[in-house]
């Protein structure tokens, strides 16, 4: 694939990407890997995950680490982060992409479905954020005498919100609530992690051409494209490019606590 940044922009770094077996997560993992990062790809389906990782390695990028992990399982997330640390010695970045939808209007929405959607988006984001900090960044901070980690190491978190966090979306009270909470959590995390010198930002896409969007149908997808100012829905690679730019300290090293509205002009805040 064509590189977006300078060669080896993330060489020597390890990045965790959740939801990495397909869609946005896979595009993000592939892009970061092709810029030199060892990517720990997290997803539920071990077969699809292994296939995705092998494909990235076959393209000449560093071979990813694979972790078939349920992002809502606290013990599993703790174990995954520990394994990545053991394998790599460091974790530079986390990109929280994993998500699901179980659409239904409020009066027909089951509580189990509501909890499941909230858990994957919000709880998964929280667990990976907490565990990487608790197992790695906070110990470094303590070892540094509780002083800021001004060591020049690139550290970042990129979370995924959605345009619907601001605009609402019929049938998605769980999804939109989770995405709004992720935006608030992003800002709080940016404040709490400032001493670790971790830049924490979020991306709020509009519709993206992923398997999650397929249920909308071709006519619905075309209508969504017409609703943007650029005249099309996003491709996963558009979101991956945005992640790569935010993750690069030479481009966005002075940016934290922000929500990037990568929605093609669908919603102007």
VOTI-110304 format. One line per 8 residues: number of its first residue (from 1); for each residue x, y, z of C-alpha. Coordinates in steps of 0.02 Angstrom, whole numbers, plus 50000, padded with zeros to 5 digits. Layout:
<nodes>
NUM = X:Y:Z ~ ...
</nodes>
This chain:
<nodes>
1 = 50000:50000:50000 ~ 50052:50181:49976 ~ 50125:50259:50132 ~ 50039:50415:50197 ~ 50179:50473:50312 ~ 50369:50465:50304 ~ 50445:50290:50294 ~ 50458:50208:50464
9 = 50353:50340:50551 ~ 50308:50215:50688 ~ 50459:50102:50679 ~ 50502:50026:50848 ~ 50327:50060:50916 ~ 50189:49940:50968 ~ 50007:49988:50941 ~ 49850:49897:51000
17 = 49700:49905:50882 ~ 49532:49831:50933 ~ 49404:49771:50808 ~ 49552:49738:50693 ~ 49492:49587:50593 ~ 49385:49688:50473 ~ 49320:49858:50426 ~ 49395:50014:50503
25 = 49499:49917:50629 ~ 49582:49814:50495 ~ 49620:49967:50389 ~ 49694:50054:50540 ~ 49802:49904:50586 ~ 49863:49887:50408 ~ 49907:50071:50393 ~ 50001:50079:50558
33 = 50095:49919:50516 ~ 50148:49985:50347 ~ 50223:50133:50436 ~ 50331:50019:50543 ~ 50227:49980:50698 ~ 50207:49807:50771 ~ 50018:49802:50786 ~ 49928:49696:50914
41 = 49766:49654:50824 ~ 49620:49620:50941 ~ 49456:49542:50887 ~ 49337:49401:50933 ~ 49353:49285:50782 ~ 49523:49197:50791 ~ 49514:49130:50614 ~ 49472:49296:50532
49 = 49599:49382:50644 ~ 49739:49264:50593 ~ 49695:49284:50409 ~ 49698:49474:50424 ~ 49865:49473:50514 ~ 49943:49354:50389 ~ 49885:49467:50248 ~ 49970:49618:50326
57 = 50132:49521:50352 ~ 50127:49456:50174 ~ 50129:49636:50112 ~ 50298:49662:50195 ~ 50243:49749:50355 ~ 50299:49689:50527 ~ 50203:49532:50575 ~ 50061:49582:50691
65 = 50026:49506:50861 ~ 49853:49427:50865 ~ 49738:49420:51016 ~ 49566:49340:51005 ~ 49491:49441:51147 ~ 49317:49494:51202 ~ 49341:49680:51238 ~ 49203:49674:51370
73 = 49290:49539:51472 ~ 49396:49623:51605 ~ 49509:49475:51640 ~ 49534:49442:51455 ~ 49583:49623:51422 ~ 49704:49621:51569 ~ 49784:49462:51502 ~ 49794:49530:51325
81 = 49882:49689:51378 ~ 50003:49589:51486 ~ 50042:49474:51340 ~ 50073:49618:51221 ~ 50189:49699:51348 ~ 50283:49537:51373 ~ 50303:49512:51186 ~ 50353:49690:51142
89 = 50417:49774:51300 ~ 50314:49929:51270 ~ 50145:49992:51211 ~ 50148:50160:51123 ~ 49970:50177:51063 ~ 49794:50111:51078 ~ 49658:50131:50946 ~ 49487:50081:51013
97 = 49381:50035:50862 ~ 49281:49882:50914 ~ 49094:49906:50901 ~ 48927:49823:50864 ~ 48749:49876:50828 ~ 48583:49799:50877 ~ 48462:49924:50804 ~ 48284:49943:50867
105 = 48176:50088:50922 ~ 48173:50124:51108 ~ 48005:50040:51141 ~ 48066:49880:51058 ~ 48246:49883:51120 ~ 48287:49742:51239 ~ 48389:49783:51392 ~ 48511:49644:51349
113 = 48542:49719:51177 ~ 48562:49892:51252 ~ 48690:49829:51376 ~ 48784:49730:51244 ~ 48807:49879:51128 ~ 48857:49994:51270 ~ 48981:49864:51334 ~ 49075:49836:51171
121 = 49092:50021:51130 ~ 49111:50104:51300 ~ 49169:49968:51418 ~ 49294:49902:51291 ~ 49366:50075:51268 ~ 49379:50099:51455 ~ 49459:49929:51489 ~ 49598:49945:51360
129 = 49629:50125:51412 ~ 49641:50079:51595 ~ 49745:49923:51573 ~ 49879:49998:51461 ~ 49897:50142:51583 ~ 49891:50034:51740 ~ 50012:49902:51675 ~ 50133:50013:51579
137 = 50118:50202:51577 ~ 50080:50230:51761 ~ 50226:50121:51821 ~ 50341:50222:51708 ~ 50271:50381:51785 ~ 50298:50315:51961 ~ 50476:50260:51920 ~ 50506:50437:51858
145 = 50467:50507:52030 ~ 50288:50551:51983 ~ 50356:50677:51860 ~ 50293:50698:51681 ~ 50367:50576:51556 ~ 50460:50702:51450 ~ 50563:50565:51368 ~ 50512:50598:51188
153 = 50422:50431:51171 ~ 50266:50434:51064 ~ 50113:50387:51168 ~ 49934:50406:51108 ~ 49756:50344:51117 ~ 49630:50364:50976 ~ 49449:50322:51017 ~ 49305:50306:50895
161 = 49147:50406:50916 ~ 49019:50444:50780 ~ 48928:50589:50699 ~ 48771:50516:50779 ~ 48836:50560:50952 ~ 48789:50739:50910 ~ 48648:50713:50787 ~ 48558:50561:50858
169 = 48500:50413:50755 ~ 48333:50324:50759 ~ 48349:50146:50823 ~ 48519:50175:50901 ~ 48494:50243:51076 ~ 48628:50124:51140 ~ 48753:50161:51002 ~ 48731:50350:51009
177 = 48737:50352:51199 ~ 48898:50251:51198 ~ 48978:50364:51068 ~ 48932:50520:51165 ~ 49005:50442:51322 ~ 49165:50399:51228 ~ 49187:50582:51181 ~ 49170:50634:51364
185 = 49286:50493:51418 ~ 49414:50550:51289 ~ 49422:50723:51367 ~ 49436:50655:51544 ~ 49571:50533:51493 ~ 49669:50672:51407 ~ 49671:50767:51572 ~ 49715:50617:51679
193 = 49851:50552:51563 ~ 49937:50718:51531 ~ 50077:50672:51652 ~ 50110:50515:51551 ~ 50125:50628:51398 ~ 49990:50526:51313 ~ 49891:50620:51182 ~ 49709:50564:51189
201 = 49592:50607:51046 ~ 49438:50536:50961 ~ 49372:50525:50784 ~ 49187:50548:50747 ~ 49154:50477:50574 ~ 48998:50487:50471 ~ 48944:50328:50380 ~ 49088:50215:50331
209 = 49084:50075:50202 ~ 49101:49928:50322 ~ 49004:49766:50355 ~ 48912:49858:50495 ~ 48836:49975:50365 ~ 48785:49839:50242 ~ 48613:49816:50322 ~ 48565:49992:50264
217 = 48560:49935:50084 ~ 48626:50013:49924 ~ 48493:50149:49912 ~ 48518:50199:50093 ~ 48707:50207:50071 ~ 48688:50318:49916 ~ 48570:50432:50013 ~ 48699:50446:50152
225 = 48831:50492:50025 ~ 48720:50630:49956 ~ 48700:50698:50132 ~ 48887:50736:50143 ~ 48972:50887:50068 ~ 49104:50778:49983 ~ 48969:50674:49896 ~ 49013:50501:49961
233 = 49023:50395:50116 ~ 49193:50360:50190 ~ 49300:50209:50155 ~ 49391:50123:50300 ~ 49555:50188:50229 ~ 49493:50367:50255 ~ 49477:50333:50440 ~ 49644:50242:50445
241 = 49729:50394:50367 ~ 49652:50505:50500 ~ 49713:50389:50638 ~ 49889:50385:50565 ~ 49897:50574:50558 ~ 49836:50595:50738 ~ 49956:50460:50798 ~ 50107:50545:50718
249 = 50187:50661:50846 ~ 50265:50765:50707 ~ 50092:50809:50642 ~ 49981:50813:50797 ~ 50105:50812:50939 ~ 50023:50967:51014 ~ 49843:50903:51004 ~ 49750:50811:51141
257 = 49574:50801:51210 ~ 49498:50838:51040 ~ 49359:50758:50936 ~ 49397:50752:50750 ~ 49236:50765:50649 ~ 49288:50658:50500 ~ 49113:50652:50426 ~ 49131:50725:50252
265 = 49031:50879:50304 ~ 48876:50777:50348 ~ 48864:50873:50512 ~ 48944:51042:50544 ~ 48973:51074:50728
</nodes>
